Each structure stands twice: as C-alpha cells, then as structure tokens.
Amino acid sequence: METFVAVAAIILGIIGLIGSIVPGLPGPPLSWIGLLILYIWGNGTNSAGEPMSLTVLLVWLGIVIVVWLLDYIVPGYFTKLTGGSKYAGWGAMAGLLVGLVYPPIGMIGGAILFAFLAEVLFAKKDAVSSLKAALGAFLGFLFGTGAMIIASGVMLFYIVIYAF
C-alpha cells in the first residue's frame, strides 16, 4: 500500500508540474494533492527521519492559493501596465492554446502573435501599442507560469523526499 501511495503522489506531482505549463490542468493543486495523499496515507519520512507535519501541508496550501490567484491577476496587470486591453489577454490565451500544437515555440509565438492581432483588430490600436501590449500580456503569462512551475517543482521535491 505504501508503494502505491508513493507512486500515486509522485505521479500527481509530475502531472502538477506539467499542468503548470499546459492550460486546463490545475498544476499546483494537483501537486498539493500529492502532498496530501502522502500526509494522510503515507508513512514516509524526510532525511532526518521526521514525518511530514501538518504545518508543512498547510503552508503549501497557502502557497498554492497565492500562486493560483497570481496566475489570474498578474497577466491582466502586466497587460494593463503596458497599455493593453482585455483583448490582448484573451488573444494571448487563445494563441497559447493554438500554440500547444508546437510547444514551446508555438506557445510563445502564438501568445504574442494572437495578443498583437487582438489588439490591432478588436481594440483598434496601432502596431507599436499593440506590440507593447502583446509583450506585456506575454510577460504576465511568463510570470504566472514561472511561479506555478517553481511551486509545483518544489512540491514534487517534497513528495520525493517524503515518499522514500
């Protein structure tokens, strides 16, 4: 049973890491569920022989909530900061989804291109303003995604430590 729990937690951690990049998968929450599984059913300890504490679990829950909120707030903030409209944010998300066909170049290029086109076509802005907004939307996406990757990666590290 302990091996099954450890493997399930690690799989959730890996899927959580992937979900930090792929839209539609809740990355950090899945990684946190891996920690929760280890806390409830696992009997693993860290290198000092200590089991996972409730404090560790709750701190990571707080981090997951903050990162999840930042992922929704920061891209819009960066877009507004660079003079973009809601269309740039929507375009970046659409471009990211279309770009999944050719990751990671397609995701990056698609997000910038679609945000640019959305600003030009829907917000009726000039090319320079649209490019600035597109880059702002992309930087916001990178910041949010980076925070999720870091959080999920560290949780995966904790999962591996406590699983074995």
N, C-alpha and C positions, 0 to 999 in steps of 0.2 A: 504494500500500500504506500509506503514512504517513497519508493522509487516512482510510482505512478504520480504521486503528488508533486515530486520534484520535477519530473518531466513535464507535467501539465503546467506548472508555474513557469518553467523556462520557456516553453512554447508560447505562453501568454506574453512573457517578457519580449520575446523575439517579434511576435506579431505586433505588440505595442510599439516597438522600435520602428517596424515597417509602417505602422499606422501613423507615426509622427510625420511621415513624408507623403503617404498616399491619402488623398482626401476620402472621406467617408468612413475611415477606420478610426475609432477613438483611441489614439496611441497611448498617451499616459494613463487613461483609466484602465485600459487592458493590462498594462504593466503593473498598476497598483493592485488589480485583482489577483495577479500572480503573487504579489507580496501577501495579500490577504489569505490566499489559499495556503501558503507556507505557514502563516501565523496560526491559522485555525487547525489545519490537519498535519502540517509538517512538524517533525521533531528535530529539525536541523539546528545547528549552532554556527556561530562565526568562528574565526580562527582562535579567539580567546575562550571558546567553549561556552559562550553565553547564547541563550535562545533569543530570538527576535522579541523586542519589547513592544508593548502597546504604544509607547511614545514614538518609536520609530515608525510604526504603521500610521499613526495619526499625523505626524509631521509630514510624511509623504502624501497623505490625503490632502493636507493643506496645500502642499506644493502643486499637486495635480490640479486642484481647483484654481489656484492662481494662474498656472500655465494655461489652463483651458480658457479662462477668462481673457488672458492676454492675447491668446490666439484669435479671439474675436474682436478685441478692442484695438490692438496695435496696428493691424493693416489699415483700418479706416483712419486711424490717427495719422499714420505716415502719409496716406493719400491726401488727407486734408492739409497736412503740413506743407506738402509740395504743390498745393493749389488744385488738387484733383477733385472730381465729383464722385458720387456713388457709382457712376458708370465705370470709372477706372477700376474700382474694387470688383465689380461684377465681371468686367472684362478679364481681369487678372485671374479670377477663379475659373471662368469659362476656358481661358487659354491653358490654364494648368490642367484641367480635365482633358481637353483635347490633346495636350502635350504628353499625356500619360502613354500614348502610343510609342513615343520615342524618348523614354526617360534617359538621363536627366536634362539633356539639351532641349528636347521638345517641351518639357515642363517649363523651363526657364524662358526660352524663346517665346513659347505660346503665351505665357503670363504677361510678358512685356508687350508683345505684339497685340494681343487682344485688348489689353488695357489701353494701349495707344489708340487703337481703332475705335474703341468705345468712346473715348474722349473726343476724337475727331468727329465721329458720326452722330453720336447721341447728345453730347454736351456742346457740340458745335464750337470747339476750341481750335486754335491754330496748332501747327505741328510742334512748335517749341514747347508750348504749355502742355500739350498732350504728352509729349515725351517725358517731360519733368514729372507729370502726374503718374505716368506709367512706371517710371523708375521708383517713385515714392510708393506706389502700390506693391511693386515687387520687393522693395526693401522691407516693407511691413510684413509681407509674407515670409521673407527670409528670417526676420527677427522672431516671429511667432513659431515658425517651423524649427528654427535653431533651439529655441527654449524647450520645445517638445522633445526634440532629439536628445538634448542633454538630460532632461528629466527621465525619459524612458531608458536611456543608456545607463544612467546611474542606478535606476531601479533594477534593471537587468543584472547589473553588477551585484547588487544586494541579493537578488534572487539566487544567483550562482553561489555566492558566499554562504547563504543560509541553507541552500539545498544540499550542499555536500560537505 
